[in-house]
């Protein structure tokens, strides 16, 4: 039911969001990537435990 409602909403609003905010989506992608690199430094969040 929720999927059908989302599909009908997206068929009306999807083209508007993808075209009107295309530059915004690119900016969000770049900023989220940079945030990930700064937060985790390109390494794993949890370091592996040393084996005894």
C-alpha positions as CSV (number, residue, x, y, z in Angstrom):
1,X,0.0,0.0,0.0
2,X,2.8,2.4,0.9
3,X,4.7,1.4,-2.2
4,X,1.7,2.2,-4.4
5,X,1.2,5.6,-2.7
6,X,4.9,6.4,-3.2
7,X,4.8,5.3,-6.9
8,X,1.8,7.6,-7.6
9,X,3.5,10.5,-5.7
10,X,6.8,10.0,-7.5
11,X,5.1,9.8,-10.9
12,X,3.8,13.3,-10.3
13,X,6.7,14.8,-8.4
14,X,9.7,12.8,-9.6
15,X,10.4,14.8,-12.8
16,X,10.3,18.1,-10.8
17,X,12.7,17.0,-8.2
18,X,15.2,15.3,-10.6
19,X,15.2,18.3,-13.0
20,X,14.7,21.3,-10.8
21,X,17.1,20.2,-8.1
22,X,19.7,18.3,-10.2
23,X,22.5,20.6,-9.2
24,X,21.4,20.2,-5.5
25,X,21.6,16.4,-5.7
26,X,25.2,16.7,-7.1
27,X,26.1,19.0,-4.3
28,X,24.6,16.7,-1.7
29,X,26.5,13.7,-3.1
30,X,29.8,15.6,-3.0
31,X,29.3,16.9,0.5
32,X,28.2,13.6,1.9
33,X,31.3,12.0,0.3
34,X,33.6,14.6,1.8
35,X,31.9,14.3,5.2
36,X,32.5,10.5,5.1
37,X,36.2,11.0,4.2
38,X,36.7,13.6,6.9
39,X,34.8,11.6,9.6
40,X,36.3,8.2,8.9
41,X,39.6,9.3,7.3
42,X,39.2,6.6,4.7
43,X,39.7,3.9,7.3
44,X,37.3,1.5,8.9
45,X,35.2,2.9,11.8
46,X,36.0,0.0,14.1
47,X,39.6,-1.2,14.1
48,X,40.2,-4.9,14.1
49,X,41.2,-6.4,17.5
50,X,44.7,-7.6,17.7
51,X,45.0,-11.4,17.7
52,X,46.8,-12.9,20.7
